[in-house]
Amino acid sequence: MSSDAWGDAVWPAVERAGAGRLVAVLPVGAVEAHGPHLPLRTDGVIAEAMSRAGARRLRSHGFEVLVLPTVDYTAAPFAAGFRGTVSVRPETVSALVVDIGTALARQEVTALAIANAHFDPANLASLHEAVERLRATTGLAVVFPDLTRRPWALRLTEEFRSGACHAGRYEGSVVLAERADLVAEEVRRSLPENPTSLSEAIRAGSSRFEEIGGTQAYFGDPAAATAEEGRETIEVLGAILEEAVVEALDA
């Protein structure tokens, strides 16, 4: 098949792919404010990069792999106070992912792998709920390496592990590697570091960027982002997806 993308394929090609061990990868992003320098679809860009890198690696294990169209409309209440953010109800996200997985199960897809790059707690909860429901109601193997949890989080950059990583160096680097044309470079280079840890603020009960010093909807160090770091991060993300799928299917 000439493309990784499920949506680019004609249906007989998907049917042929399904004759083997077919893994469908679902990128999950968001439409939300990512500072004054990164696009609203930043998380989708990252999730798609992770999906393609993981798909490439999984083929070496003998899988057929197709990347589904990205789920961009997700729960994003932390950024809801900023224009441009489109946040939907968590139950809407769960229902959508369950419906997608159920449709794939009917087509005898071997596994659904979720490549999520949007870490709002509401979105993570909705995805975990969907995974549980799919596992309980279908024969589909569902793989969701939650990057906010061990062991996966420990594989990512220092900024990511610090929790100060929304539209900062971690995310900015991947977007520079994938879609530099979408980055407002002069603005990015001028931004001071915001070291506030989102993960610590979440544990303390915060629920909005504005409450914790994110008045421009970014945390971390945007000016330090580089395309080179972004390419390295994409390879790590692809390896995480690969390892999670292989472990789940070989168990």
N, C-alpha and C positions, 0 to 999 in steps of 0.2 A: 504494500500500500504506500502511495507516494506521500501521504501526510499523516502526522500523528493525530490529527484532530478528528474526533468522531463527527462533528458537524460538517466537515469538508468531504466526508466519504459518501459514496452512493450506497444504498441499502444492501445490494449483493456483496459488497466488500465487507460490510459489517457482519453479514451472515457467514462469509468465508472465515473471517477472523474468529468468529465464535465457535468454529469447528475445533479450535485448539483450546489452550488455556488463556482465555481473554480476561485481561484486567482493564477495567474502566477507571480512569483517574478523574476525580471531580475537583477542580480548583475552586476554592471558596475565598472571596475577597469582601469588599465593602465599597460603598460610596460614602466617603466621609472626609472631613477636613484633615489634611496632613500638612500642617504649617502653611506659610505663605509661599512655599517653594516647590512642593511636590503635588502631583495630581490627586484628585479625589479618588481615582481608581488605583492608588498605590498598592493596596493589598492584593488586588486582582493581578497586577503586573507581577508581583512576587510569587503568588500562588501558581500562576501560569509558568513562570520560570522553573519553579520547583517541580511542577508536573512534567514538563518536557525533559528535565534532567533525570528525573526518576524513571520516566518511560524509557529513555535511552538505556539506562542501566538494567532495567528489568528485562529487556529483550535479550540480554546476554544470558539470562536464565531460561530461555526458551518460551517466554510468555509472548502472546500477542498483546499489545497495549494501545489503547486509544484514549485520548484526552477529551473529556466531555466539555461542552460549553461552560464557561465560568458562572458560578452563582455570585452575582455582585450585590444583590439587594439582601442585606442581612441586618441583624440587630446591632445598632451602633449608638446606644444611648449616651455613652461618654462624650461623644462629639456632637450630640444633637443640638447644642446651642450655637453651632456655627452654620452659616449659610452654605449650601451645597451638600451638606450631609443628608442622606436619605436613609433613615432608620426604620426598619419594619419590626413587627412584633416577633419575639423569639419563637412563639408557637407557629408563626407563618414559616419561618426558616425550617423548623423541625418537620413540619408537614411536607414542605417542598422536597427536602432531602429524602424523607421516607417514600414519597411518591416516585422520585427518581430511582431510588434503589429497588423499589418494588417492580417498576417497569423493566429494570435491568435483569432482575431475577427471573422474570417471565421469559427472557431471551437467553437464559442459561449462561449468562455472564458468570465467570468464575469468582471474581472479586471486585468490589468497589473500594477504591483507595481514595480517601479524602485528603487533599493537600490544602490545608487551611493556613492563611496568613493574616487573619483578622482575630485579634486576641481580646476584644471586649468580652468581659465575663458573661454577658447575656448571650453573645453568639456562641461562645464555647459551650455553655450549658445546653443551648439548643442543639448543637451538633452531637454532643454526648447522648442526649435524649434520643435523637434520631438513630444513632448507632445502636442503642439498646433495643429500640423498637424493631429495627430491621433484623437484628440477630434473633429476636424472639418470633418474628412472623414470616421470615423467608429463609431459604437455604443459602442465601448469598453470604459469602465471606466479606465482612466489612472491616476495613483497616483504617484506623485514624490515629496516626502518630501526633499527639497533642504536643506541640513544640514548647508549651509552657511547663511541661512536666518532665521529670526524669524518666529515662536517661537522655532524652532528646535535647532538652534545654542546655545541658552541659556541653553539647557539641558545638554550640553556636558562639557568637562573638562575646567579648567581655561586656560591651555595651548592652547586648541583648540580655545577658545574665544579670546585669545590674537592674533591669526593669525600666531604665530611662531610655526607651527605644522606640518611641512613636515619632516617625518622620525625622529621626536623628541620623546618626552615622550608619547604623545597621540597615535601615530601610532605604535611606538615601543612596547607599552604595549599590544596592541591587537595582534600583531604578536607573542609576547612572549606567550600569552595565547593560540593562535591557532596553531602556527608553530614555536616553539622555535628552532627546528632543522635547520631553515633557517637563524637564526640570528648569525652574527659573534660577539659572546659575548665579547671576549677580546677587539675587536675594539670598540664595543658599549660603554663599560665601560670607555674607555679612552678618549672619545670625549668630548670636552668642550661645554658648552651651547652656542648656537647661538640665541640671543633673537630678531633678526630682524623679524618684523611682515610682513608676506607675504601679508596679506589683506591690510595693509597700503601702502605697496610698489605697489601693483596693482592699488590702487586708485591714486597713484602718477604717474602712467604711465609706470612702469617697466614691462618688458616682458620676462626676462631671470633670472634664479637663479644667474648667475655669476655677474649680474649688482648690486645685492643687498647683496653681501657678502656670497652667498651660493656656495663657491668654491668647497665644497665637497658634494653639493646637499642635505643638510639637514638644518633644522631650528628647534629651540626648544632645548630641553634638553634630548638627547638620553640616557645618563647615568642614568637618574632618572626613566626610564621605569620599570614597574613591571607587571608580569603576573596577579597579583591580580587586579590592576587597569584595565588591559585589559579585564578581565572577567566582571568587573562592567560596563565598557564602552559598551561591547557587549550587555548586558542586556538593557542598555538605548537605544542603536540603535535599538534593536528588539522592544522595546516599542514604539519608534517613528514610525516605520513602521506599527505596529499594529494600533496605534491611527489614523494615516493618512488614512489607508485603511478603517477602521470602519467609520470614519467621512465621507469619500467620498461616501461610499455605503449606509449609513443610512441617508444621507442628503435628 
